[in-house]
Amino acid sequence: MRHRFAVRIGPVGFRIGADWRSPIAALADLYRDYPAPDDGIPDFTVRLSATRPWRRFVRPSVAIGGDYTLPEAAPLPLAQGLLAAEMAMNLQLALGGRGHLLLHASAVERDGRALLMTGVSGAGKSTLATLLAARGWRFMGDEFALLSLTSGAVHAFPRLVSLKNESAAAARAAWPGARFGPLLRGTPKGDIRHMVPDARAIAAMDVPARPALLLFPRYGFPAERRGVPPSEAFVRLTQASTNYVALAERGFAALTGLIRSVPAVAIDYPDGASGVAQAEALWDAL
């Protein structure tokens, strides 16, 4: 790859290479406060390459690749190169990560304890994590929660926060001094803007937290909450994990340990303020 950048996010190091300068320059700018991989050795390699040699110059088309690939993944236009890089990093961890049980979830921490939020795309877990962080919680991640296979602790993965559509405006209002990436219009998930986590999240990304509450949020509905029984939480989390099956018995032990020790609640909420209020009320009641 002609252009390269390396970064460590929590316990995971990445080396990203691209045929073009622009996505690497965007990554280097937005991740400038993050460390390099330990000892200079990354865990995963990402490649952003042209689908055809001539597509480097004419209607540039970015194919997502690396140590792990999805042959059916559609290429993205170069204008969405930053999104391609973020998707590729997530893909490497999702398909290759074996050191932790990976849960597709956002996570925030307070007083050494973690609140995990998981749900389908559009449920608002990234927005809630961002808004809670603006109220003093430590942001631990919005894409993956990394659950230790031995201690059951949650390890942070505070990558850039991927904010979709109107969520970017809500985050900007809550974090007027935050750094944001360019507005990426017309992506497969709508308009996206990436936000750099605050300095506290980056500085403490090697500090794990003990899970204390599991939340299943759903955005766009009248405020409501209900307890989630362990059997339902188990099924939901197996669906939310990218490596549960690959980890076999270790994954089962980690997941059942989490469910036995942490209460689970589903909430519906019509707007960010309502979602934050419900989350903090449940937390205070623990």
N, C-alpha and C positions, 0 to 999 in steps of 0.2 A: 504494500500500500504506500502511496506517495506521501500521504499526510497521516500523522499518528498523534495519539494522545493517550495517557494512562491516568487512572484515578482509582482510589479506593473509597467505597461507600460501605460504611459499617465493616463487617468482616470480609467483604468480597472485593477483590481487585479486578479491574478490567483494563484491557489494552484495545483501543479502538483505532482502526485504520480505515482510510477512505480514499477514493480516487479523486476527491475534490477537497479543496481547502475549506470551504464555507461551513460544512457541518462540524469539522474539527475545531475551527475557530470559535464557533458558537459554544461547543462543549467546554473548551479551554476557558472561555470567559465566564460561563455560568458556574463551572466547577472549580474556579480558581482558588477558593478557600479550602478545598478538600485536599487530603494527603495523597501521595502517590502509593501504589501498591507496596506492601511490605517487602523489603529487600529488592524492590524493583521487579518482582516476579508476580505477574497477574494470575488470577485463577481462571479467567476466561478471555478469549480473544473475539473481537467483533470486527466484521468486515462489511464496509459499505462500498459496493462495487457497481460499475455500470453493467446494465443487462446485456449490452453489446458494446464493442469498442467505440463505435461512432456515437453511442448514446452518452458518452462523456461530454460531448460538445453540442450535439443536436438533440433538442428536447431531452435533457439529461434525466435518466431514470435510475433510481437507486434500488438495488437489490439488497435485501437484508441477509447477511450470512455470518459465519463465525464457526466456532467449535461445534455448535449445534444449529441446524437449519430446519425450516419447514418448507419443503419443496413447493407447497401450494400457496405460500405467502406472496401476495401481490406486491410488486415494486411501488415505490412512492416517487413523486416528482422531487427534484433537487430542492425546491423551495421548502419541502417538508423533511429535509435531511436531518434536522435536529430530532424530529419525531422518530425517524427511522433509526437513529442511533439509540434513543431511549428504548424503543421497542426491541431492538436487537440485544441490548444489555439485559432487559427483562427476560427475553427468550433464553439467553444462555443460562441464567440462574434457574429459570423455571424447568428447563430440560436437563440441566447438568448438576444442579445443587443437590448434594447428598449429606452435607454437614449439619443441616437443620431440617425440621419439618416446616415446609413452606406453606404459609396460608395467604391467600389473596385477600389482604386485609390492610386497613390503616391502623396505626397505633399511636397513642399519646401516653405520656407518663406523668404522674404526680406522686411525690413522696415515695419514690422507689417502686410504685405499683403501676401496672399498665392497663389501659382500656383498649381492647381490641374491637374493631368494627369491620364487619364483612357483609357483603351483599352483592347483588348483580350490578353490572355496569349501569350507572345512573342513579344508584341508591343514595349517593351523596356522601359516601365515606371519606373521600378526599376533602370535600368541602367542610365536613364536620371536624376533621382532624385539623384543618387549617384554622378554622374559627376557634376551636378549643385552644390551639397553640397561642392564638392572639390573646387569650385570657389567662395565660401563665402556664399552661401545660407544656411539657417538652414534646416536640414533634419527633416521632421515631420512624415514620414512614407512611406512605399512602398506597404502596403497591404490594409489598410483601411484609408480613410479620414473620420473623425467623425464630422458631421455637426450638430451644435446646433439646436434644435427644436425651440428655443425661439429667440436667438440673430442672428442666421445665421453664427456665427463664426465657424472656423475649429479648432478642437482640435487634438492635435498630438497623434499618436500611433506609436512611433519609435521603433518597434520591431527589431530583427535582420533582416538585409537586405538579402533577398533570391536571390542569383545571379546564373543564369543558364548558363551552358556551357561557351562560350567565354566571357560572361559578367563579370565573376570573374576576368579574366586577365585584363580587362579594368579598373575595380574597383581597383585592386591592383596597377596598374600603376598610377592611380590618387591619391590613398591613400597609399603610401609606408609604412607609419607607423601604419596602421590600424590593428586591431586584426581580425583574420579570424578563423572560425571553420574548422573542418576537411572536406576534399573533399569527398563528398558522390557520388559515381559512380553508374550509372545504376538505378537511381530512376525513377518513372513514368514520370518525367519531364526532364529526362536527368541527366547530372552531375550538382550537386548543391554544392555551398559553401556559408556559412552564414558569413556576415560581421557585426561587432559590430559598430553601429553608433558612431560618434565622441562625445567627452565630451560635446560640446555645445548643441547637440541635446538632450542628456540625461538631462542635467541641466535645459534646458528650456522646457521640455516636458509638463509642466503645463501651459504654456503660449499660449493662442489661437491666431489665426490670422484671418484677414478679407479676404475672398476669392476675388481675383482680376482678375484671368484669368483661363479659363478652356481649357485644351489642350487634343486633341485626337491624340496621336502619332501613327505612323505605321512604323516599322523598316524594312529596306531591300529594299527600293524603292528610285528612284531618288528624290532629294529634291523638294518638292512642298508644297504649303499651300492653304487652302481655308477656308472661313468663314463657320461656321456651324449655320444654322438658329435655333431659339429657339425650334421649333417643333421637329427637328431631335435631338437636344441636350436632350430634355425631354425624348424621347424614349430611347436614348442610356443610359441615367443615370438611368432610371427605370430598365433597364436590368443589370446595374452595381451595383444596390443596393440589398443587401440581406434581408433588412427588410422594404422596402418601402410599400409593401402590408400590413404587420402586423401593421405598424404605422397608416394606414388609413388616415384620414384627416390631421393629424399632419405631416405625411410624404409628402403628396401632397403640403401642404403649405410651408414646408421647401424647397422642390425641386423646386417648381415654383419661390419661392423667390430668390433662387440661380441663376436660369436661367435668370430671369428678370434683375438681377443686375450685371451679369458677362459676358463679351464677351467670345465666344467659337470659337476655331479654330482647324481644323484638319491639321496635318502636316505629310508628308512622309519624311523619311531621310535615307540615305544609311549607315551612321556610326555615332558614338557617337559625334564626333566633329561637324558634320553638325546639328545634333539634338539639341545640346546645343546652337549653334549659332542661330538657328531659334527661339528657346524658348526665348533666351535673347533679340533678336531683337524685337520679339512681345511684350515682357515685357517693353522694353524701349519705345515702341510706345504707351503705354497705356496713 
